[in-house]
Amino acid sequence: MAGKVAQKQARLRTALIDAAEAQIAKGGLGTLKARPLAQTAGCSVGAIYNIFDDLDALVMAVNGRTFRRLGSFVSAAVTGAAADTPSAQLVTMSHAYLHFASEHTHLWRALFDLEMSADGPVPDWYLQELGAVFALIAAPLARLFPDMARAELDLMVRGLFSSVHGIVLLGLERRISAVPLDKLEQMMTQIIGQIGVSS
């Protein structure tokens, strides 16, 4: 009996994540509401909170999926550029990040719009998914700077990610300081392509 209950809960968990992902993809994180979510998943509103502590926990589950998809997307792009220089691979990653963000904008934004802190109760699996994305960036950087201490390399990885993210965010939001979308790739190539040139 316990096995059947666990299977039913697992199916409902998947259905809720599917429904939440679809809602967020269509209208953004702000459109996620419990009642329509329950209707789509075929359960009561109360059943949502038997599976997840709150809607933020459900969003984190969706974000975990999005991180995996983002990592696979960027990894596939780099696999096709395995013979390129480390700098060129970093440029390829930045372009892949831009394309993923532009094609899945609401899901991508949800990765960063959910309020949480690294000092708060962030699940280990969530940090691992983020770490997998950082590891993709770290590989070519480590080839460019083989003598760099691990702590410094980690800081550079986060700095590079933040830089690319900022360019993409400003571009997709059409902020006044941004460049047109068709120029974003050129901008990232100009900036990131210079990493390690003088090293």
CORNOR-V980622 format. One record per backbone hydrogen bond with DSSP energy under -0.5 kcal/mol. NH is the residue of the N-H (numbers start at 1). CO is the residue of the C=O. E is the energy in kcal/mol with one decimal. If there is no record, write none. Layout:
# CORNOR-V980622
nh->[NH,NH]
co->[CO,CO]
e->[E,E]
This chain:
# CORNOR-V980622
nh->[5,6,7,8,9,10,11,12,13,14,15,16,17,18,19,20,21,22,23,24,25,26,27,28,31,32,33,37,38,39,40,41,42,43,48,48,49,49,50,51,51,52,58,59,60,61,62,63,64,65,66,67,68,69,70,71,72,73,74,75,76,77,78,79,80,81,82,84,89,90,91,92,93,94,95,96,97,98,99,100,101,102,103,104,108,109,110,111,111,112,113,114,116,120,122,123,127,128,129,130,131,132,133,134,135,136,137,138,139,140,141,142,143,144,145,146,148,153,154,155,156,157,158,159,160,161,162,163,164,165,166,167,168,169,170,171,172,173,174,175,178,183,184,184,185,187,188,189,190,191,192,193,193,194,195,197,199]
co->[1,2,3,4,5,6,7,8,9,10,11,12,13,14,15,16,17,18,19,20,21,22,23,24,28,29,31,33,34,35,36,37,38,38,44,45,45,46,47,47,48,48,54,55,56,57,58,59,60,61,62,63,64,65,66,67,68,69,70,71,72,73,74,75,76,78,79,81,85,86,87,88,89,90,91,92,93,94,95,96,97,98,99,100,104,105,106,107,108,109,109,110,114,117,120,121,123,124,125,126,127,128,129,130,131,132,133,134,135,136,137,138,139,140,141,143,145,149,150,151,152,153,154,155,156,157,158,159,160,161,162,163,164,165,166,167,168,169,171,170,175,180,180,181,181,183,184,185,186,187,188,188,189,191,192,194,196]
e->[-2.1,-2.2,-2.1,-2.4,-2.5,-2.3,-2.3,-2.3,-2.7,-2.2,-2.4,-2.6,-2.4,-2.7,-2.5,-2.8,-2.7,-2.2,-2.3,-2.7,-2.6,-1.8,-2.5,-2.4,-1.6,-1.6,-0.6,-1.5,-2.7,-2.2,-2.3,-2.2,-1.2,-2.4,-0.8,-1.1,-0.7,-0.5,-0.9,-0.8,-0.9,-2.8,-1.3,-2.6,-2.3,-1.5,-2.0,-3.1,-2.1,-1.5,-2.2,-2.8,-1.9,-2.5,-2.9,-2.9,-2.5,-2.4,-2.7,-2.7,-2.4,-1.6,-2.1,-2.4,-1.4,-1.7,-1.1,-1.6,-2.3,-2.1,-1.9,-2.5,-2.4,-2.2,-2.2,-2.3,-2.7,-2.1,-2.4,-2.7,-2.5,-2.4,-2.0,-2.0,-2.9,-2.8,-1.8,-0.8,-0.9,-1.5,-2.0,-1.1,-0.6,-1.5,-2.2,-0.5,-1.7,-2.2,-1.8,-2.0,-2.6,-1.9,-1.3,-2.1,-2.3,-1.1,-1.1,-2.4,-1.6,-0.7,-1.4,-2.7,-1.2,-1.8,-2.4,-0.5,-1.6,-2.6,-2.7,-1.8,-2.3,-2.6,-2.2,-2.3,-2.8,-2.6,-2.5,-2.1,-2.5,-2.8,-2.4,-2.1,-2.6,-3.1,-2.5,-2.1,-3.0,-2.0,-0.8,-2.0,-1.7,-2.2,-0.6,-1.2,-0.6,-2.5,-2.6,-2.4,-2.3,-2.0,-2.8,-0.6,-1.5,-1.1,-1.7,-1.9,-0.8]
